[in-house]
């Protein structure tokens, strides 16, 4: 069962209940609870579910922000790798900070952490 208070304590960046209402958390937690196999995730189930919720409400908040500013909600773009303002330019190596073959999970840091953890859990037992 998803604990909103524990989520907000673990991720204080989502403490604003006006921007991240309980209904939004409940919606994404409900989906995550149906997708995650609790016994497979064992003691990291709650953390994995929290990362799933954080990833999805971050994307939802971006859509709300785009709509509120006159943009089109739901637009998809990759990471910004270069920017120029006047004579100053900066660029980043986006490939070094993504999880390979992780698709939309790379759109948030929470998604990257989640897919990394899911891949470890999905690996099963390992012998050395």
C-alpha contacts under 8 A as a table, 3 or more apart, distances in Angstrom:
res1	aa1	res2	aa2	distance
1	X	33	X	7.72
2	X	26	X	7.85
2	X	29	X	6.32
2	X	33	X	8.00
2	X	46	X	7.35
2	X	49	X	7.73
3	X	6	X	5.35
3	X	7	X	6.20
4	X	7	X	4.92
4	X	8	X	6.12
4	X	22	X	7.39
4	X	25	X	7.27
5	X	8	X	5.18
5	X	9	X	6.12
6	X	9	X	5.03
6	X	10	X	6.07
7	X	10	X	5.16
7	X	11	X	5.92
7	X	50	X	6.23
8	X	11	X	5.00
8	X	12	X	5.19
8	X	13	X	7.64
8	X	14	X	5.90
8	X	15	X	5.42
9	X	12	X	5.45
9	X	15	X	7.81
11	X	14	X	5.96
11	X	15	X	7.53
12	X	15	X	5.11
13	X	16	X	7.61
14	X	17	X	7.48
14	X	20	X	6.27
15	X	20	X	7.43
16	X	19	X	5.53
16	X	20	X	5.91
16	X	21	X	7.67
17	X	20	X	4.83
17	X	21	X	4.54
17	X	22	X	6.76
18	X	21	X	5.52
19	X	61	X	7.53
20	X	24	X	6.42
20	X	25	X	7.21
20	X	57	X	7.31
20	X	61	X	7.76
21	X	24	X	5.42
21	X	25	X	6.70
22	X	25	X	5.06
22	X	26	X	6.00
23	X	26	X	4.98
23	X	27	X	6.05
24	X	27	X	5.16
24	X	28	X	6.47
24	X	57	X	7.07
25	X	28	X	5.46
25	X	29	X	5.92
25	X	53	X	6.53
25	X	57	X	7.27
26	X	29	X	5.05
26	X	30	X	5.90
27	X	30	X	5.26
27	X	31	X	6.58
28	X	31	X	5.15
28	X	32	X	6.14
28	X	52	X	7.67
28	X	53	X	5.44
28	X	56	X	6.88
28	X	57	X	7.56
29	X	32	X	4.94
29	X	33	X	5.94
29	X	49	X	6.86
29	X	50	X	7.81
29	X	52	X	7.73
29	X	53	X	5.87
30	X	33	X	5.18
30	X	34	X	6.53
31	X	34	X	5.30
31	X	35	X	6.38
32	X	35	X	5.00
32	X	36	X	5.90
32	X	49	X	6.07
32	X	52	X	6.63
32	X	53	X	7.37
33	X	36	X	5.59
33	X	37	X	7.87
33	X	49	X	7.20
34	X	37	X	7.72
36	X	41	X	7.56
36	X	45	X	7.77
36	X	49	X	7.58
37	X	40	X	5.42
37	X	41	X	6.46
38	X	41	X	5.25
38	X	42	X	5.92
38	X	45	X	5.90
39	X	42	X	4.84
40	X	121	X	7.40
41	X	44	X	5.55
41	X	45	X	4.73
41	X	48	X	7.77
41	X	121	X	6.69
42	X	45	X	5.58
43	X	46	X	7.36
44	X	47	X	5.23
44	X	48	X	6.08
45	X	48	X	5.14
45	X	49	X	6.09
46	X	49	X	5.11
46	X	50	X	6.08
47	X	50	X	5.00
47	X	51	X	6.20
48	X	51	X	5.12
48	X	52	X	6.22
48	X	114	X	6.14
48	X	117	X	7.56
48	X	118	X	7.89
49	X	52	X	4.99
49	X	53	X	6.23
50	X	53	X	5.12
50	X	54	X	6.05
51	X	54	X	4.98
51	X	55	X	6.01
51	X	110	X	5.36
51	X	111	X	6.76
51	X	113	X	7.34
51	X	114	X	5.79
52	X	55	X	5.24
52	X	56	X	6.31
52	X	110	X	7.24
52	X	111	X	6.82
52	X	114	X	6.71
53	X	56	X	5.26
53	X	57	X	6.03
54	X	57	X	5.35
54	X	58	X	5.99
54	X	110	X	6.18
55	X	58	X	5.31
55	X	59	X	6.49
55	X	105	X	7.71
55	X	108	X	6.02
55	X	109	X	7.56
55	X	110	X	5.04
55	X	111	X	5.22
56	X	59	X	5.16
56	X	60	X	6.12
57	X	60	X	4.74
57	X	61	X	5.91
58	X	61	X	5.11
58	X	62	X	6.33
58	X	108	X	7.38
59	X	62	X	5.10
59	X	63	X	6.43
59	X	108	X	7.79
60	X	63	X	5.08
60	X	64	X	6.29
61	X	64	X	4.97
61	X	65	X	6.08
62	X	65	X	5.08
62	X	66	X	6.13
62	X	73	X	7.73
63	X	66	X	5.09
63	X	67	X	6.18
63	X	72	X	7.73
63	X	73	X	4.39
63	X	74	X	5.44
63	X	75	X	7.68
64	X	67	X	5.20
64	X	68	X	6.08
64	X	73	X	6.61
65	X	68	X	5.10
65	X	69	X	6.25
65	X	73	X	7.85
66	X	69	X	5.34
66	X	70	X	6.44
66	X	71	X	4.71
66	X	72	X	5.92
66	X	73	X	5.30
67	X	70	X	5.29
67	X	71	X	5.08
67	X	72	X	5.61
67	X	73	X	5.13
68	X	71	X	7.21
72	X	75	X	6.31
78	X	107	X	7.07
79	X	94	X	6.84
79	X	107	X	7.41
80	X	83	X	7.49
80	X	92	X	7.92
80	X	94	X	7.98
81	X	91	X	5.18
81	X	92	X	4.86
81	X	93	X	6.62
81	X	94	X	6.21
82	X	89	X	7.27
82	X	90	X	5.59
82	X	91	X	3.98
82	X	92	X	6.35
83	X	89	X	5.68
83	X	90	X	5.49
83	X	91	X	6.39
84	X	87	X	7.01
84	X	88	X	5.67
84	X	89	X	4.21
84	X	90	X	6.50
85	X	88	X	5.40
85	X	89	X	6.41
86	X	89	X	7.91
93	X	96	X	5.84
93	X	97	X	7.48
94	X	97	X	5.50
94	X	98	X	6.66
95	X	98	X	5.62
98	X	102	X	7.91
98	X	106	X	5.90
98	X	112	X	7.11
99	X	102	X	5.57
99	X	106	X	6.49
99	X	112	X	6.23
99	X	115	X	7.69
99	X	116	X	7.26
102	X	105	X	5.56
102	X	106	X	6.14
102	X	112	X	7.75
102	X	115	X	6.95
103	X	106	X	6.05
104	X	107	X	5.45
104	X	111	X	7.77
105	X	108	X	6.45
105	X	110	X	7.85
105	X	111	X	4.24
105	X	112	X	5.56
105	X	114	X	7.77
105	X	115	X	6.69
106	X	109	X	6.95
106	X	111	X	5.91
106	X	112	X	5.29
107	X	111	X	6.86
107	X	112	X	7.79
108	X	111	X	5.16
108	X	112	X	6.44
109	X	112	X	5.06
109	X	113	X	6.24
110	X	113	X	5.14
110	X	114	X	6.06
111	X	114	X	4.94
111	X	115	X	6.08
112	X	115	X	5.35
112	X	116	X	6.12
113	X	116	X	5.20
113	X	117	X	6.17
114	X	117	X	5.14
114	X	118	X	5.99
115	X	118	X	4.91
115	X	119	X	6.04
116	X	119	X	5.28
116	X	120	X	6.53
117	X	120	X	5.17
117	X	121	X	6.27
118	X	121	X	5.03
118	X	122	X	5.90
119	X	122	X	4.98
119	X	123	X	6.11
120	X	123	X	5.21
120	X	124	X	7.49
121	X	124	X	6.11
123	X	126	X	7.68
